[in-house]
Amino acid sequence: MAGQDTPMVLKGITEEGSEAGSADVTNAPAASLNEGVEWPDMLSLSPESLLLGFEGPAVMLDRRGKLAAQNQKGQLLAALFSAGGAPEIRGLLADVIGGNKAVSEKLDLPEISGGGSIEVVFLPMKNDAGTSFVVVLSRETTMERNFINALLTSRQLFKDLVTCSADFAWETDKNGNFKFVSERGVLGFSAHKLNGNPPRNLMHHKHDKSLPFPFDSEVPLVDAEVWLRAADGSAACLLISSVPVHSETGEWLGARGVARDMTDTRQRDQDLQRERNRNELLNTIVDAIRNEVEPGRMLATAAEAIAAAVEARHCWVMRGDTQNGFTNAAEHGGTSSPIPKEASDSVSEVMLHGDPRGVVERQVGMHQILTAACRYRGEVNGAIAIARGVDQEDWSEDAMALLAGVAARVGIAVEQISIHEKLERLSRIDELTGLFNRRAFYDDMGDRLAHHRRTGRSGALVYVDLDNFKMVNDVKGHSAGDEVLILLSDILKGGSRIGDLSARLGGDEFALWTEDTDEDGAMTKARLLMADAEQLKSWSADDENPLGISVGIAVSDPRSEETMTELIARADGAMYDVKHSGKGGYAVMLPGGNIVRGT
């Protein structure tokens, strides 16, 4: 080797290892010379110029790896090629000399050398004598390595944060197709399955197409609600935040963002909202029923409210049970319509099949009919049927649930009406005989008289009183007296026509109102009653005081201004005239007060 100050002429080494002309430094086959550049025949480079001219650590080694020269910063680099230096670096040196080509490598320094990272370049060279040397140039890359490691750590941290904060991250390209989907995929689709495909293919019909679609949006979006189709075909709600990606010239290159699956949350919200809506409708219907003062109007109000709540064209409310059948109690929806037999049969079907909600859906002709059983204390006491046309939407689960809830309330209303009717009946009926009592008889007779005056029809009021009845109670007891009262009530019922009224006014006093009857017809009626009353004699206390009846009659004149009180007074007066005349007969008192006795 020449002295340090002596220029050393270097020749390049071809890839095959043969010497090139002395004018070539590298002589690589891929090298090309620019036209117009004068290329020298030979380049000379002294070790001092080569090593000291390089700013970083640099050394020159002979073919055995022995240090031949180094610059001022090359001490640390020289230590790597010592006997105790880094073996991987010595291995690289052997590869360079053996392969006759330059090698560049990034290396982590051992702790014994202070650690850190460097990039080294091995350049094989030969002098004029053909002696091989290797120039090793290096630069510090510790800071670069640390920066890259920090960046990788930061990217992993970002990835971890995205994974924690969202169900999946994504990016689309300028064609609107997925170019990246986080490795877990989404909605049952793998990342591999989604990548390269357009997100719009996943759009569910529940998504409002008038809203921006984050995957191809050109504006930033925050928590945009998007409905997509999951792998199993079900609807899934995603909450997506996205930003558009633009080139330096402003060209849209795609979008990227994160998404959270909100399907369960939205489903719970929808279920709660449906429940609130159902409860509000139910309360509206119940309030309408409860606020109805007249019991007879309760079911009509219920039918109207139910039809409005479920958008039904017709609603029937029925009373009855599966054994005795159902009758129409109220309806709503335009012209009156008979209850479809299929609707009432559906209630029996509910009982047979045990539908937990008590609701059955059937199509009858051009109508979709939904029927629900009404119950009170577990027993069916009615039914509700609602109808829509086949041109309308099918009944929803919400409508079925609402009808089932309403049916339970209507069942209570039906029972309340039944109780009211029973109490009303008891308040109008004589408990022993089953005839009207005094109040009911006079109430109904007042209505009849008003109707007769409007229509010009007449009627007859017949008063009947038992003769010698007190002696029956005294001699035979009150149970025998009750049997007598029941027997007389049966006689009055048997002699009554449809539309006639019969009543026990109190004690042993009875009354009969006969429709469309004049004076002759009333006297004929009295004679028939006298004949039927002969059977009472067997209950007499003794032969000297036979049990019988006395009958007083007053015929109404629709042209007169006579009041009901005055008509009652005439019939009562006629009866007492018979009593005072020896009992066991009948008489008619005319409007002027004259008495006509029967024969």
MARKE-943938 format. One record per residue: x, y, z of N, C-alpha, C in turn. Coordinates in steps of 0.1 Angstrom, whole numbers, plus 2048, in hexadecimal, padded with zeros to 3 digits. Layout:
# residues N
XYZXYZXYZ/...
This chain:
# residues 599
8097F480080080080080980C800/8058167F880C8237F780B82A804/81483480681383C812806844812/80384A81E7F685081F7F585C816/80186381380086F80B80286B7FC/80585F7F980785B7EB7FA8587E5/7F785E7D97EA85B7D37EA84C7CE/7DE8477D07DD8397CC7D38387C1/7D78327B67CE8317AA7C68257AC/7B88277AB7AF81C7AD7A88187A0/7A680C79E79E807793791801798/78780279077A7FC79477A7ED791/7717E679876F7D87977627D5791/7627CD7867557C978074E7BF789/7417BC78673A7B278E7407A478C/7477A278074D79577E75B794785/75F7A078A76C7A07917787A3788/7767A477B7827A77727857B6773/7917B97707957C77707907CE764/78B7DA7667877E375A7937EC757/7907F474D79A7FE74979D807755/7A980D7557AD8157617A5822761/79E82575779583175778882F75E/78482276077782076777981F776/77082477D77082378B767818790/75B81778B75280C78F750802784/74F80877774D7FF76B7427F576D/7377F977472B7F07757247EF768/71F7E37657187E175870C7EB756/7067EE7616FA7F77606FD80675F/70B80976070E81776070D81D752/70A82975270983074571083E746/71684273B71D84F73B715859734/71486573A70C870733713874727/70C87771C71287B71071788A712/72388C70B72889A70C73189C718/73389172173B89372C74988C729/75489472B76188E728766885733/76787873176A86F73B77986D73B/77F86E74778E86D74879385E747/79F85D7437A484F7417A784974F/7AA8517597AD84B7667AA855771/7A584F77C7A28587887AC854793/7B185E79A7BA85B7A57B48607B2/7B58587BC7B085C7C97B98577D4/7BE8617DC7C785D7E77BF8587F3/7C484F7FB7BD84B8087B9857810/7C28618107BF86D8197B3874813/7B28768067A687D80079A874802/79B86780178F85F80278A85E810/79385C81A78E85A82778B86882E/79587182D79387E83478888782D/78688482077B88C81976D88881D/76C87C82375E87782775B87C835/75088283774C88984474A87E84F/74587384C74286985674D860859/74B85686175684C864759844857/76684285476A83B84877783484B/77982884678582084778881983A/79481483879880C82D79E7FF832/79A7F482C79E7E78317A47E0825/7AE7D78297B37CF81E7AA7C381C/7AE7BA8137A57AF8107A47A581B/7AD7A68257AC79D8317A47A483C/79F7B083A7977B78447A07BF84E/7AC7C084B7B57C78547B47D6851/7B47DE85B7B37EC85A7BF7F2853/7BC7F98477C77FF8407C880E842/7BD8148447BD8238477AF82684C/7AE8328537A28378587A2846859/79784C85979685A85B79585D86A/79386A86E79386E87C787868883/77C86687C77086188376F852882/77884C87B77783D87877B834883/77F83988F78383189A77982789E/76C82B8A07628238A475F818899/75F81D88D75D813882768809881/77480D88378080488377E7F988D/7797FD8997777F38A476E7E88A0/7657EB89775B7E08937627D588B/76E7D98857757CF87C7817C8884/7827CC89078C7C58987897B789B/7927B08A278F7A28A47837A08AD/7807A98B67747A88BE7687B08BA/7697B58AD75E7BD8A87527B58A4/7497BC89D73C7B689A73D7AC88F/73979F89173B79588773379787B/72779D87C71F79F8707257A9866/72D7B386C7347BC8637407B685C/7477AD8647527A685E74C79D853/74079785573A78F84B73779783E/7327A384072F7AB83573C7AE82C/7477B08337547B382D7587A7824/75679B82975978F82175078F815/74379281673A79280B73E79C800/7437A88047477B27FB7537AE7F3/75D7A97FA7697A57F37677997EA/75F78F7F075C7837E87537867DC/7497907DD7407927D374479D7CA/74F7A57CD7547AF7C57497BA7C1/7407BD7CB7377C87C87347CF7D5/72F7DC7D372D7E47DF7207DF7E7/7217E17F47167DD7FD7127E8806/7067EB8087017F58126F87EE81C/6FA7F18296F27EA8336F17F383F/6E57F28466E37F98526E57EF85E/6ED7F38686F17EA8736EE7F1880/6EA7E988A6EA7ED8976F77EA89E/6FD7F48A470A7F28AB7087EB8B8/7127E28BC7117DB8C87137E58D4/70D7E18E070E7E98EB71D7EC8EF/7267E38EC7347E58EF73A7F18E7/7337F38DB7387FE8D372F80B8D5/72780B8E071F8178E37118168DE/70D80B8D770080A8D26FD8138C6/6F18158C36ED81E8B86EC8168AB/6EC81E8A06E98188936F1820888/6F781987E6FE81F8746FA818866/6FD82085C6FC81A84E70A81A848/70E80F84371C80D83E71B80982F/72580F82872680C819734806817/7347FA8117417F380E7447F47FF/74F7FB7FC7537FD7EE7607F57EB/75F7EB7E376B7E37DF7737EB7D5/7817EB7D678A7F27CD7977EA7CB/79E7EE7C17AC7E87BE7B57F37BA/7C27F27BE7CC7FB7B97D27F67AD/7DC7FD7A77E27F979B7E97EC79C/7ED7E87A87F47DC7A97EA7D07AA/7DD7D37AA7D37C87AB7D07C47BA/7D47CC7C37D17C97D17C37CE7D5/7BB7C57DB7AE7C87DE7AD7D07EC/7A57DA7EC7A27E17F87927E37F9/78E7E680577F7E980777F7F680F/77880080977580D81076880B817/76780E82475B80E82C75781C830/74C82082B74782D82F73A82B837/73883484172C83284A72783F84E/71A83F85271484A85870B846863/70984F86D70184D8796F284D875/6EB8428796DD8418766D583E883/6DB84088E6D483D89B6C784689C/6C98538996BD85C89B6B2857891/6B68548846AC85087A6A584387F/6AE8398846A882D88969E82F894/6A283889E69983B8A968C8418A4/68E84A89A68285189567884788E/67E83D88667683388066F82A88A/67782689467181E89F6668268A6/6688338A965E83B8AF65283C8A6/65483D89964983E890641831890/64882589064281889063A81789D/64081B8A863981A8B562D8238B5/62E82F8AF6238388AE6188328A5/61C82C89A61282689160B81A899/6128128A060C8078A860280D8B2/6078188B95FF81E8C35F28238BD/5F382A8B15E882F8AA5DE8238A6/5E48188A15DC80D89E5D58078AA/5DC8068B55D68018C15CA80B8C6/5CD8188C55C28218C95B68208C0/5B881F8B35AD81D8A95A58118AC/5AD8068AF5A67F98B259E7FA8BF/5A38028C959B8038D558F80D8D3/5918178CB5868218CA57C81E8C0/57F8158B75768138AC5758048A9/56B7FF8A256A7F189E5727EE892/5747F888957D7F687E581803878/58D80387259280F86A59280B85C/59181585359081284559681E83D/59981B83059D825826598821819/59382B81158E82880459782F7FA/59882A7ED5A08317E359783A7DA/59D8407D059684A7C858A8447C0/5898377BF57E8317B957382D7C3/5758307D056B82E7DA56C8207DF/5768187DC57780A7E058080A7ED/57D8007F55867FE8015947FB7FC/59E8028025AC7FF8005B27FA80D/5AC7FD8185B17F88255A57F682E/5A57EB83559B7E88405A37E184B/5A17E68575A87E08625A67D1863/5B07CA8685B17BC8665A67B486C/59E7B98755937B287B5877B1871/5877BA86757B7BB85E5707C1866/5647C08605587C686654B7BF861/5417BE86A5347B98665347AB861/53E7A386553F795861547794854/54C79F84E55479E84256379F846/56C79784057A7998435807A583B/58B7AA8405927B58395957B182A/5997A582859D7A081B5907A0812/58579D81757879C8105747AA80B/5777B48145727C281157C7CA808/5887C880A5927D08035907CE7F4/5907D97ED58E7D97DE5807DA7DA/5767DA7E35687DA7E05627E77E5/5587EC7DE5527F97E15497F87EE/54A8017F7541800803533802800/52F8097F552180A7F251A7FD7EF/5217F37EC51B7E67EA5167E07F8/51A7E68035167E281050A7EA815/5067F580E4FC7FE8134EF7F6815/4E97F88214DC7F18234D07FB81F/4C57F581C4BA7FE8184B5807823/4B980482F4B580D83A4BC81A83B/4C881A8334D08268334C983182B/4C983D8304C38498294CD84D81F/4CA84B8124D384E8074D585D805/4CD86580B4CF87480A4DA879813/4DF87081C4E98758254F787181F/50287982350F87681D513868821/51B86281852085481A52F85681E/53485382A54185682E54C850826/54A84582055483D81955884480C/54F84D8065538547FA5508637FC/54F86880854C87680B55887F808/55688A80356189480056289E80B/55A89D81655A8A682155C89E82E/5628A383856389C84555689984B/55488E85154888A85854B885866/54388886F54488487D53887C882/53987088652E86888B523867882/52586587551B86386B51585586D/50885486D50184786F4FE841861/50383586050382E8534FD820856/4F381B84E4EE80E84F4F4805844/4FB7FB8485017F283E4FC7E4840/4FE7DB8364FA7CD8365057C583B/5027BD84650C7B484B50E7A8843/51879F84651A79383E50E78A83E/50678A8494FB78184A4EE787844/4EF79383E4E479A8384DC7A3841/4DF7A384E4D87AC8574DD7BA856/4D57C485B4D87D285B4E27D5867/4EC7DD8644F57E186F4F77F086E/4F77F78794F880587A50680987F/50D81087751B81587A51B82487C/523828886526836888534839883/535841878541843871546851871/55385387455986087256485E868/56586885E56E86685357387484F/57E87384758487F84158887B833/58688582A58A88281C59988381A/59F87D8105AD87D80D5AE884800/5B788F7FF5B98967F35C78977EF/5CA8987E25D88997DE5DC8A87E0/5E98AB7DD5EE8B97DE5E68C27D5/5E18BD7CA5DA8C57C05CB8C67C4/5C78BF7CE5B98C07D25B08B57CD/5B68AB7C65AF8A07C05AB8977CB/59E8927CB5998897D559F87B7D3/5A68767DD5AC8697DC5A585E7E4/59B8617EB5948577F359085D800/58E85480A58A85981858F84E822/59185282E59584983858D84D845/58B84384D58484585A583839863/57B83B86D57983087756A82F879/56682387D55782087F55581888C/54981A89154581289D53780C89A/5367FF89D5297F889B51F7FC8A6/5158038A250B8088AB4FE8008AA/4FE7F58A44F17ED8A14EA7EA8AE/4F17E48B74EA7E08C44E47EC8CB/4EC7F78CB4E88048D24DB8098CA/4DC80A8BD4D180F8B54C58068B7/4C77F98B74BC7F08B94B57F28C7/4BD7F48D14B87F78DE4B08048DE/4B680E8D74AF81B8D74A281A8CF/4A28128C44958108BD48B8098C5/4907FE8CC4877F68D44807FF8DF/4898078E54848108F047A81B8EA/47D8208DE47482A8D84678238D4/4688178CE45B8108CB45380E8D7/45A80A8E24538078EF44C8148F4/45481F8F344E82C8F74428308EF/44382E8E14388318D842C8288DB/42F81B8DD4248128E041D8168ED/4258198F741F81D90441782A903/41C8348FB4158408F940783D8F2/4088358E73FB8318E03F282A8EA/3F78218F13EF8198FB3E9822905/3F182B90A3EB8349143E083D90E/3E28419023D88498FB3CB8428FA/3CC8358F63C082D8F43BA82A902/3C282790C3BC8249193B683191F/3BC83C91D3B68499223A984C91B/3A984990E39C84B90739184390D/39483691038A82D916386832924/39183592C38E83993A38784693B/38984F93238285C93337485C92E/37085192836284F92335984D92F/35085693134785593D33D84A93A/33784A92F32C84092C332832928/33082893033581B92E33381691F/32781891B32381490D32C81A902/33282590533A82C8FB3498278FC/34D82090735B81C9093608158FD/35980B8F935F8028EE35F8098E1/3558128DE35581A8D23618238D2/3648298DD3708328DE37D82A8DD/37D81E8E23898158E138B8128D2/38080E8CB38180A8BD3878168B5/3828228B738782E8B03968308B3/39A8308C03A78328C43B18288BE/3AD81B8BF3B68108BA3B88128AB/3AD8148A33AE8168953B8821891/3B782C8993C08388963CE834899/3D082D8A43DE82A8A93E68218A0/3DF81789A3E680D8913E3810882/3DC81B87F3D981E8713D181386B/3C780E8713BE80486C3B280A865/3AD80485B3A180985439580585B/3957FB8633897F786A38D7F0878/3857F28823887EC88F37A7E7894/37A7DA89936F7D58A03737D18AE/36A7D58B736C7D08C53607C78C8/3637BA8CC3597B08CE3587AC8DD/34D7A88E034B7A28EE3467948EC/34A78C8F634677D8F63527758F9/3507688F635B75E8FA35B7538EF/36574B8F03677408E535C7368E6/3557348F134A72A8F233D72F8EC/33A73B8EF32D7418EB32D74A8DF/33A74D8DA33B7558CF33D7648D2/33F76C8C834277A8CA3377838C3/33478E8C932A7978C23317A58C1/32E7AC8B73347B98B532F7C38BF/3387C98C73347D28D13377E18CD/3417E38C43447F08BF34D7EE8B3/34D7F88AA3557F889F35880689A/36380789236781488D36D81287F/36A81B87637081A86936781B85D/36082785C35782885034A821852/34681B847339815847339808850/32D80585632C7FA85F32F7ED857/3367E485E33A7D88573387CC861/3337C185D3327B586633F7B086A/3407AA87534D7A587A351799871/35C79986B36078D86336178186C/35B77686735B76A86F369765872/37276786838076386A38676B876/38277787838777F883384779891/37777589237377089F3787618A1/37975A89537F74D89638E74D89A/3947598973A275A89A3A575A8A9/39B75F8B139C75F8BF39D7508C5/3947488BF39573A8C33A27348BF/3A87388B33B57338AF3BF7378B9/3BE7438BE3C87488C83C773F8D4/3BB73B8D93BA7328E43C07248E1/3BE71F8D53C37128D23D27118D1/3D871B8CA3E671B8C73EE7228D2/3E87298DB3EF72F8E63F873A8E2/3F57438D93FD74E8D53FF7568E2/40C7588E640F75F8F340976D8F3/4087748E84037818E83F47818E6/3EE7768E13E07768DF3DC77D8D2/3E577D8C83E27848BB3E377A8AF/3DA77B8A63DA77389A3D877C88E/3E07798833DF7818773D977886C/3CF77E8653C977685A3C578084E/3C577A8423C07828373B377D833/3A978783339B78482F39878C823/39778681739478E80B39F797808/39C7A48083A57AF8053AA7B6811/3A87AF81D3AC7B58293B67AD832/3BF7B48383C87AD8423C17B0850/3BE7A58573B77A78633BF7A186F/3C17AA8793C87A68853BF7A5890/3BF79A8973B57988A23BC7948AF/3B879B8BA3BD7988C73B27958D1/3B578B8D93AB7878E43AC7918EF/3A07958F53A079D90139D79390C/3A47969173A378D9233A1795930/39A78F93939979494639B788950/3A678A9583AA77F9613AC77295A/3B277394E3B67679473AB76193E/39E76694039376193839076A92C/38E76492038B76D91437C772916/37B77F91536E78691636B78F90A/37478E9003717968F437D7958EA/37D79D8E038779D8D63877AB8CF/3937AE8C93957BA8C139A7B58B3/3937BA8A83987B789B39A7C4894/3A67C588D3A97D18853AC7CD877/3A97D586D3AB7D185F3B27DC858/3BA7D784E3C17E08443BF7D9837/3C07E182C3BF7DC81F3CC7D581B/3CB7CC8123D77C580D3E17CF806/3DB7DA8023E47E57FC3EC7EC806/3E97EA8133F17F181D3FD7E8822/4057EE82B4107E683040B7DB839/4137D083A4107C68434107CA851/4097C385A4097C78684177C586E/41C7CF8754297CE87B4297C7888/4347C488D4357BE89B4317C88A5/4337D58A242F7DF8AC4207E08AC/4197DF8A140A7DF8A14057D38A8/40B7C78A64067BB8AE4087BD8BD/4147C28C14167C48CF40D7CF8D5/40A7D98CD4017E48D23F37DE8D3/3EE7D68C93E17D08CA3E07C78D6/3EA7BF8D83EA7B68E43E97BE8F1/3F07C98F23EF7D18FE3E27D8900/3DC7DC8F53CF7E38F53C47D88F9/3C67CC8F33BC7C28F63BA7BF905/3C67BF90C3C57BD91A3BD7C8921/3BF7D591D3B77E09233A97DF91F/3A67DB9133987DB90E3917CF915/3987C49193937BA92038E7BE92E/3967C79343917CD9413857D693F/3857DE93437A7E793136D7DF92E/36E7D39273637CB92435D7C5932/3667C293B3617BD94835B7C894F/3607D494F35A7DF95634C7E2950/34B7E194333E7E393D3347D8941/3397CC9423307C194632C7C3954/3357C795D3317CA96B3277D596C/32A7E09643207EB9643127E695F/3127DE9543057D994F2FE7D195A/3067C99613007C096B2FB7C9976/3027D397A2FD7DB9852F17E3980/2F27E89742E67EF96E2DA7E696D/2DC7D99692D17CF9692CC7CD977/2D57CB9802D07C998E2C97D5994/2CD7E098F2C67EC9952B87EE98E/2B57E79832A97E897C2A07DC97E/2A57D198329E7C598329A7C1992/28E7BC99328A7B79A02917AA9A2/2987A89AD2A179D9AF2987909B0/28D7909B62857849B927E77F9AC/2787899A426F78499927678698C/28178E98B28779097E28079A975/2757A197B26E7AB9732757B8976/2727C396E2777D09702727D497E/27B7DD9852767E399126F7F098E/26A7F799926280399726A80D98E/27681099227D81B98B27F81897C/28480B97A28680896C279808964/26E80496A26180396325D81195F/25D81A96925982896626282F95C/26F82D95D27983395427682F945/27482294327181D936263821931/25982193A24C82593624B834932/25383C93925484A93525984B926/26384392326884491525E83F90B/25683590F24C82F90624183A904/23D84190E23284B90D237856904/24385A9052498658FC2498608EE/24D8548EC24D84E8DE23F84D8D9/2358498E12288488DC2228558D8/2258608DF22086D8DB2258718CE/23286D8CB2388718BE2328698B3/22E85C8B522A8538AB21A8528AA/2138578B52058568B52008488B9/2088418C02048338C41FF8348D3/1F782A8D71F282A8E41F781D8EC/1F581D8F91F98129011F181190D/1F28069151E98049211F280192C/1F08089381F78059441ED7FC94D/1F27F19511EA7E79581F17E5966/1E97E99711EE7E797F1E87DA984/1F07D198A1EC7C59901F07C499E/1E67C09A71E97BF9B51E37B29BA/1EB7AB9C31E679E9C81DC7A09D3/1D27989D31C77989DD1CA78D9E8/1C97929F41CB788A001D9783A01/1E378A9FC1F17859FC1F7785A0A/1F478FA121FA790A1F1F7783A27/1EB77DA251E7772A2D1EF766A29/1F4765A1C1FD75AA1820A75BA1F/210767A2121C768A2821A765A37/20E769A3D20C767A4B20A758A4E/202751A451FF743A47209739A42/20E73BA36217732A2F226736A2F/228742A33236746A3423B74EA28/246755A2A24B75EA20250757A14/25574BA1625A743A0A24E740A01/24373DA0723773A9FE2337479F7/2347529FF23075F9F923A7629ED/24775F9EE2507619E324C7599D7/24874C9DA2437449CE23774A9C7/22E7509CF2237569C92277629C0/23076A9C52357769BD23C7719B0/2437669B124A7619A524075C99B/2357559A022B74F99822475A990/220765997219771991223777987/23077998923977F980239776973/23976997523976096922C762961/221764968214766960215773958/21B77E95E21C78A95722678994B/23178294D23A77F942234777937/22C76D93B22676493121C76B928/21577592E20B77D927210789920/21E78B92022379791A22879490C/22779F90322C79E8F623A7A58F5/2417A38EA24E7AA8E824B7B98E8/2527C08F02507CE8F12487D38FD/2417C990423A7CC9102437CD91C/23F7D49262477D69322407D093E/2467C89462407C39522497C595E/2447C996A24C7CD9752457C9982/24D7C798C2487C699A24B7D49A1/2407DB9A42427E89A92467E89B8/2447DD9BE2477DD9CD23C7D49D4/2417CC9DE2377C49E52307BA9DC/2237BB9DC21B7B29D42147BA9C8/21A7C69C52157CE9BB21D7CD9AE/2167CA9A321D7C89962177D298B/21E7D49802197DC97521D7D6968/2157D995E2177D49502147E0946/21D7E293D21B7EC93221A7E4925/20F7E691E20D7DF91220D7E9906/2147E68FC2167EE8F020A7ED8E7/2077F88E01FC7F98D61EF7F28DA/1EA7F68E61DE7F08EC1D47FB8EF/1C87F98EB1BD8038EE1B57FD8FA/1AA8038FD1A280090919C7F1908/1977ED8FC1927E08FA19E7D68FC/1A97D98F61B47CF8F71B97CE905/1B97D990C1BE7D991A1B47D0923/1A77D192119E7CA92819F7BB925/1A27B89181A47AA9141B07A491B/1BB7AD91C1C77A99231C47A6932/1BC7AE9381B87AD9461B179F949/1A879C9401A07909411AA783940/1B37849371BD7799361C5778943/1C97839481D17839551C977D960/1BC7809601B377B96B1B276C96A/1B176795D1B075995B1BD75295F/1C875795C1D575195F1D775196E/1D175B9751D475D9831CC75398C/1C374B9851BC74198D1C5737993/1D173598D1DA72B9931E07309A0/1DE73D9A31E37429B01DB73D9BC/1CF7399B91C67359C51CC7299CD/1D37219C61D97159CE1E271A9D9/1E77269D81F072B9E31E87339ED/1DB7339ED1D373B9F61D5737A05/1D4740A0E1D573DA1C1C9735A21/1BD738A1C1B172FA1F1A7732A14/19C72AA1419272BA0918A738A0A/18973DA1618174AA18189756A13/196755A1119E760A0C1A675BA00/1A07599F51A77549E91B275E9E4/1BD7589E01C87609DA1C47649CB/1C57709C81C17749BA1C87829B7/1C37889AD1C87959A91BD79F9A6/1C07AC9A81B87B79A41BF7BF99A/1B97C398F1BF7CA9831B97D7980/1C27E297F1BD7EF97C1C47F396F/1BC7F99661C17FD9581BF80B955/1CA81194E1C981F9491CF81E93B/1C78239311CC8239231D0831920/1DD83291A1E283F9161DC844909/1DB8519081D68588FC1E28618F7/1E885D8EC1F48658E71F08738E3/1E38768E21DF8848DE1DD88D8EA/1DD8878F61DB88E9021E8893908/1E789C9121F38A29181F589B926/1EE88F9281EF8889351FD884938/20288794420F88394821087494C/21B86F94E21D861952218860960/21A86A968215869976206868977/1FF87096E1F186F96D1EC862968/1F385C95E1EF84F9591F1844963/1FB84596B1FD83B9761F283D981/1EF8499841E484B98E1D7845989/1D484697C1C78409771C8831979/1D382A9751D481C9761D3818985/1DA81F98D1DA81C99B1CC81E9A1/1C582899D1B782B9A21AE82099D/1AF81B9911A781098C1A9804994/1B58019971B87F599F1B27F59AD/1B38019B41AD8029C119E8029C1/1988079B518A8069B41857F79B4/18D7EE9AD18A7E09AD18C7DB9BC/1967DF9C31997DA9D018D7DD9D9/1887EA9D817D7EE9E01707E89DC/16F7E29D01637DD9CB1627CE9CD/16C7C89D516B7BA9D81767B29D3/1807B89CC18C7B19C71897A79BC/1947A19B71927979AD18C79B9A0/18F7A799B1897AC98F1927B6988/18D7BD97E1957C797718C7D3973/1927DE97118B7EA96D1947F4966/18E7FC95D19580795619081495A/19A81D95E19782B96119A833955/18F83A950190843944197850948/19C85893E1A386594119B86E949/18E86E94818587795018387295E/18786696218586096F17A856970/17285496616884A96616E83C966/16783296D16C82496E16381B966/16A81395E1638089561687FB95C/15F7F49631627E79691607DC95F/1697D29611687C695815E7BD95D/1597B495414F7AA95715579C955/
